[in-house]
C-alpha cells in the first residue's frame, strides 16, 4: 500500500516509506508538525502561494467553528434542522429562519442556544431582518446555508403560474435574496455559502420538471457566484442530496402514497448505494457534508456540487442479485 503526501507539510511524506495509507489517514489529526491552509488565503508556511501574510495553522479539529456566525434557512426540520444543530455543536452562533418551527425543534434549538425567527424567505424585507439580527453577535456573517425549499410533482402543462412562482421563489429566489444581503457582511475577510440543491439539479427528472428546473438553476447560481466572489474570498458550494429520509418533502410524498412502504422501497431502489444499504440518506449525513464545506478544511473548495445521493445521479442502478 502506498503513502500519501500532504500539501504544505514541510516534513515530506507522512511517516516516511514505512507509513501505510490507513495510518496516514488515521494520524491526520494527531500530527503536530503538519500544516494546512491558513484561513485567509494561501498555504501556511509558504508565502509563494499567497500575496498576504499567513500563519501556521496546525490540524486540530477541522470542524471547529467557534466565533463564527451562521444563518440556516429552512431550518425547522430535516436537513436544515440537522445542519443548524451540527453547526451549533461545532461552536458557531446559529440563526435559523423558517415559516414553521415545530415545538420539538424549538426545544432542541433552545438547548443549543440556536436563535430562530419565523420568516418567509421569498420576501426581501424579512430576509434582510434575519441577516441583520445574525450580524449583531459577531459583526459579520461567516456562514450561509440556503436550505429552504419546496417540492412540486406535476407535469408542466398542469402547473399554474402561482405554483411556478412558489417553487421558483422558494427554491431559487430565496437563495438570491440571502446571498444579496449576506455577502456584504462577509467582506472583507470572506465566508462560506452552501446551497442545498438536489440530485434533480444534476439530472432532471420527468415527474417533477419545475422542481428540477429550480434546483438546476440553483446549481448555476452556485457556480456563478463562486466565480464572481472568489475575489472576496467567499466560497460558494452546493450539496445535491436525495433520497433523504425524515424531511418535509419526503414525508409528504410517503404520506400521499397509497402504499407507503412500497413507495419508500421505490425511492431507495433508484439509488445504487441506498439500494445496497437498504436505507435512505439521513439529514445528518447531508449536514456533515455541509459542515465540511463551511470549514477551514475546504478553504480552496468553491463552485463544487457534492452529490449526496448514493450514486442516483450516475444513471440507472444495477439490479441486486
C-alpha positions as CSV (number, residue, x, y, z in Angstrom):
1,X,0.0,0.0,0.0
2,X,1.3,3.5,-0.9
3,X,1.9,6.6,1.1
4,X,0.3,10.0,0.7
5,X,2.0,13.4,0.5
6,X,0.3,16.3,2.2
7,X,0.5,19.7,0.5
8,X,2.0,22.4,2.8
9,X,3.7,19.9,5.2
10,X,7.3,20.7,5.4
11,X,8.3,17.2,6.6
12,X,7.7,15.4,3.3
13,X,5.6,12.3,3.1
14,X,3.9,11.4,6.3
15,X,5.8,8.8,8.3
16,X,8.3,8.1,5.5
17,X,8.3,4.9,3.4
18,X,7.1,2.8,6.3
19,X,3.8,4.6,6.7
20,X,0.7,2.9,5.2
21,X,-2.2,4.8,3.8
22,X,-4.6,3.9,6.6
23,X,-2.1,5.0,9.2
24,X,-1.6,8.3,7.4
25,X,-5.4,9.0,7.3
26,X,-5.8,8.0,11.0
27,X,-2.9,10.2,12.1
28,X,-4.1,13.4,10.2
29,X,-5.5,14.9,13.4
30,X,-2.7,13.8,15.7
31,X,0.4,15.0,13.7
32,X,1.6,18.2,15.4
33,X,4.0,19.2,12.7
34,X,1.5,19.2,9.8
35,X,0.4,22.4,8.2
36,X,-2.8,23.2,6.4
37,X,-4.1,26.2,4.5
38,X,-4.5,29.3,6.7
39,X,-8.0,30.8,6.8
40,X,-7.2,34.0,5.0
41,X,-5.6,32.6,1.8
42,X,-2.5,30.7,0.7
43,X,-0.8,27.8,2.3
44,X,0.6,28.2,5.8
45,X,4.4,28.5,5.8
46,X,4.7,29.0,2.1
47,X,4.5,32.7,1.1
48,X,4.9,31.8,-2.6
49,X,1.2,30.8,-2.7
50,X,-0.2,33.9,-1.1
51,X,0.3,37.7,-1.5
52,X,-0.7,38.2,2.1
53,X,0.8,37.2,5.4
54,X,-0.2,33.8,6.6
55,X,0.1,32.0,9.9
56,X,0.9,28.4,10.5
57,X,-2.3,26.5,11.3
58,X,-1.9,23.1,12.8
59,X,-4.5,20.4,12.4
60,X,-6.6,20.1,15.5
61,X,-10.3,20.0,14.6
62,X,-11.2,20.7,11.0
63,X,-14.8,21.2,12.2
64,X,-14.0,24.0,14.7
65,X,-16.4,26.9,14.0
66,X,-16.1,28.8,17.3
67,X,-16.6,32.6,16.9
68,X,-18.4,32.3,13.6
69,X,-21.9,33.4,12.8
70,X,-24.1,31.2,10.7
71,X,-27.5,31.5,9.0
72,X,-29.6,28.4,8.0
73,X,-32.8,28.9,6.1
74,X,-35.5,26.2,6.2
75,X,-34.0,25.1,9.5
76,X,-37.3,23.9,11.1
77,X,-36.9,20.3,10.1
78,X,-35.0,17.8,8.0
79,X,-31.6,18.8,6.5
80,X,-31.9,22.4,7.8
81,X,-32.5,21.3,11.4
82,X,-29.7,18.7,11.3
83,X,-27.3,21.3,9.9
84,X,-28.2,24.0,12.4
85,X,-27.7,21.6,15.3
86,X,-24.4,20.4,14.0
87,X,-23.0,23.9,13.3
88,X,-24.0,24.9,16.8
89,X,-22.3,21.8,18.3
90,X,-19.2,22.8,16.4
91,X,-19.2,26.2,18.1
92,X,-21.0,28.6,15.6
93,X,-23.6,31.1,16.6
94,X,-26.5,29.8,14.6
95,X,-29.6,31.8,13.4
96,X,-32.5,29.9,11.7
97,X,-35.2,31.3,9.6
98,X,-38.3,29.3,8.6
99,X,-42.0,29.6,8.2
100,X,-42.7,26.8,10.7
101,X,-40.6,25.8,13.7
102,X,-42.2,22.8,15.5
103,X,-42.3,22.7,19.3
104,X,-39.9,19.8,19.3
105,X,-37.4,21.7,17.2
106,X,-37.8,24.8,19.4
107,X,-36.7,22.7,22.4
108,X,-33.7,21.3,20.6
109,X,-32.7,24.8,19.5
110,X,-33.0,26.2,22.9
111,X,-30.7,23.6,24.3
112,X,-28.1,24.5,21.8
113,X,-28.6,28.3,22.1
114,X,-29.8,28.5,18.4
115,X,-31.8,31.6,17.6
116,X,-34.8,31.2,15.4
117,X,-37.1,33.5,13.6
118,X,-40.3,33.0,11.6
119,X,-39.7,34.4,8.2
120,X,-40.8,34.0,4.6
121,X,-37.6,33.7,2.6
122,X,-39.4,34.8,-0.5
123,X,-39.7,38.3,0.9
124,X,-36.6,40.5,0.8
125,X,-37.6,42.7,3.8
126,X,-37.8,39.6,6.0
127,X,-34.5,38.1,4.7
128,X,-32.8,41.5,5.4
129,X,-34.0,41.4,9.0
130,X,-32.7,37.9,9.5
131,X,-29.3,38.9,8.2
132,X,-29.2,42.0,10.4
133,X,-30.1,40.1,13.5
134,X,-27.5,37.4,12.8
135,X,-24.8,40.1,12.3
136,X,-25.3,41.5,15.7
137,X,-23.3,38.9,17.6
138,X,-20.0,38.9,15.7
139,X,-20.5,42.0,13.5
140,X,-20.4,39.8,10.3
141,X,-21.8,36.7,8.6
142,X,-19.3,33.8,8.2
143,X,-21.6,31.0,7.0
144,X,-24.8,31.0,5.0
145,X,-26.8,27.8,4.3
146,X,-29.6,28.3,1.8
147,X,-31.7,25.2,2.6
148,X,-35.3,26.4,2.3
149,X,-37.2,24.5,-0.4
150,X,-40.4,23.0,-1.6
151,X,-41.3,20.3,-4.0
152,X,-43.7,20.2,-7.0
153,X,-44.6,16.9,-8.6
154,X,-46.7,17.8,-11.7
155,X,-46.4,17.9,-15.5
156,X,-45.6,21.4,-16.6
157,X,-48.8,21.5,-18.6
158,X,-50.7,21.3,-15.4
159,X,-48.6,23.8,-13.3
160,X,-50.3,27.1,-12.5
161,X,-48.5,30.4,-12.5
162,X,-48.9,30.5,-8.7
163,X,-47.3,27.1,-8.3
164,X,-44.4,28.0,-10.6
165,X,-43.8,31.2,-8.6
166,X,-44.0,29.4,-5.3
167,X,-41.5,26.7,-6.3
168,X,-39.0,29.1,-8.1
169,X,-39.3,31.8,-5.4
170,X,-38.7,29.4,-2.5
171,X,-36.0,27.3,-4.1
172,X,-34.1,29.9,-6.1
173,X,-35.2,33.5,-5.3
174,X,-34.7,32.9,-1.6
175,X,-31.1,31.9,-2.2
176,X,-30.6,35.0,-4.3
177,X,-32.0,37.2,-1.6
178,X,-30.0,35.7,1.2
179,X,-26.8,35.9,-0.8
180,X,-27.5,39.5,-1.8
181,X,-27.8,40.6,1.9
182,X,-25.2,38.2,3.4
183,X,-22.3,38.7,1.0
184,X,-21.7,42.3,2.0
185,X,-21.5,41.1,5.7
186,X,-18.9,38.5,4.7
187,X,-16.5,41.1,3.3
188,X,-13.6,41.7,3.6
189,X,-12.4,38.5,5.4
190,X,-14.5,36.1,3.3
191,X,-17.0,33.4,4.2
192,X,-18.8,30.3,3.0
193,X,-22.1,29.7,1.4
194,X,-23.7,26.3,0.8
195,X,-26.8,26.0,-1.3
196,X,-28.9,22.9,-0.8
197,X,-29.9,21.8,-4.3
198,X,-30.9,18.2,-5.2
199,X,-29.8,15.3,-7.4
200,X,-32.6,16.7,-9.6
201,X,-30.4,19.7,-10.1
202,X,-27.7,17.4,-11.6
203,X,-30.0,15.1,-13.5
204,X,-33.5,16.4,-14.4
205,X,-36.5,14.2,-13.6
206,X,-39.6,13.7,-15.8
207,X,-42.1,13.6,-12.9
208,X,-41.2,17.0,-11.4
209,X,-39.8,19.2,-14.1
210,X,-40.4,22.6,-12.4
211,X,-38.7,21.4,-9.2
212,X,-35.8,20.1,-11.4
213,X,-35.6,23.5,-13.1
214,X,-35.4,25.3,-9.8
215,X,-32.7,23.1,-8.5
216,X,-30.7,23.2,-11.7
217,X,-30.9,26.9,-11.6
218,X,-29.6,26.8,-8.0
219,X,-26.6,24.8,-9.2
220,X,-26.0,27.5,-11.9
221,X,-26.3,30.3,-9.2
222,X,-23.8,28.4,-7.1
223,X,-21.2,28.3,-9.8
224,X,-21.7,31.8,-11.0
225,X,-21.4,33.4,-7.5
226,X,-18.4,31.2,-6.7
227,X,-16.7,32.7,-9.7
228,X,-17.9,36.3,-9.0
229,X,-17.0,36.4,-5.4
230,X,-13.7,34.4,-5.4
231,X,-12.0,37.9,-5.2
232,X,-13.8,38.4,-1.9
233,X,-12.6,35.0,-0.6
234,X,-16.2,33.9,-0.4
235,X,-16.6,30.2,-1.2
236,X,-19.9,29.1,-2.7
237,X,-20.7,25.4,-3.0
238,X,-23.8,23.2,-3.2
239,X,-24.9,19.8,-1.9
240,X,-27.2,17.8,-4.1
241,X,-28.9,15.2,-1.9
242,X,-31.6,12.6,-2.4
243,X,-33.4,10.5,-1.5
244,X,-33.3,11.8,2.1
245,X,-35.5,10.4,4.9
246,X,-37.2,12.4,7.6
247,X,-37.6,15.6,5.6
248,X,-40.8,17.5,5.0
249,X,-40.9,16.8,1.3
250,X,-40.1,13.0,1.7
251,X,-42.7,12.6,4.4
252,X,-45.3,14.4,2.3
253,X,-44.6,12.1,-0.6
254,X,-44.8,9.0,1.6
255,X,-48.0,10.2,3.3
256,X,-49.7,10.8,-0.1
257,X,-48.8,7.3,-1.4
258,X,-51.3,4.5,-1.5
259,X,-48.7,2.1,-0.2
260,X,-46.2,3.9,2.0
261,X,-43.7,1.1,2.3
262,X,-43.7,0.2,-1.4
263,X,-43.1,3.9,-2.2
264,X,-40.3,4.0,0.3
265,X,-38.7,1.0,-1.4
266,X,-39.1,2.6,-4.8
267,X,-37.2,5.7,-3.6
268,X,-34.4,3.5,-2.3
269,X,-34.2,1.4,-5.4
270,X,-33.4,4.4,-7.5
271,X,-30.1,4.9,-5.7
272,X,-27.4,2.2,-6.1
273,X,-25.8,2.6,-2.7
274,X,-29.2,3.3,-0.9
275,X,-30.4,0.1,-2.5
276,X,-27.3,-1.9,-1.4
277,X,-27.6,-0.5,2.1
278,X,-31.3,-0.9,2.3
279,X,-32.0,2.7,3.5
280,X,-32.2,6.3,2.5
281,X,-29.7,9.0,3.2
282,X,-30.2,10.7,6.6
283,X,-30.4,14.5,7.2
284,X,-27.4,14.2,9.5
285,X,-25.2,12.8,6.7
286,X,-26.0,15.8,4.5
287,X,-25.3,18.1,7.4
288,X,-21.8,16.5,7.8
289,X,-21.0,17.4,4.2
290,X,-22.3,21.0,4.7
291,X,-20.1,21.3,7.8
292,X,-17.1,20.3,5.8
293,X,-17.8,22.8,3.1
294,X,-18.1,25.7,5.5
295,X,-15.0,24.7,7.5
296,X,-11.4,25.7,7.0
297,X,-10.7,22.2,5.7
298,X,-12.4,23.3,2.5
299,X,-10.7,26.6,2.2
300,X,-10.0,26.3,-1.5
301,X,-13.1,24.4,-2.5
302,X,-15.6,26.6,-4.4
303,X,-18.1,26.1,-7.2
304,X,-18.4,22.4,-6.3
305,X,-21.7,20.5,-6.3
306,X,-21.5,17.5,-4.0
307,X,-23.8,14.7,-4.9
308,X,-25.0,13.0,-1.7
309,X,-27.4,10.6,-3.4
310,X,-25.8,7.2,-3.2
311,X,-25.0,7.3,-6.9
312,X,-28.5,8.1,-8.0
313,X,-27.3,10.9,-10.4
314,X,-24.9,8.5,-12.1
315,X,-27.6,6.7,-14.0
316,X,-29.7,3.6,-13.9
317,X,-28.5,1.4,-11.0
318,X,-27.7,-2.3,-11.4
319,X,-30.2,-4.9,-10.2
320,X,-29.3,-6.6,-6.9
321,X,-28.7,-10.3,-7.3
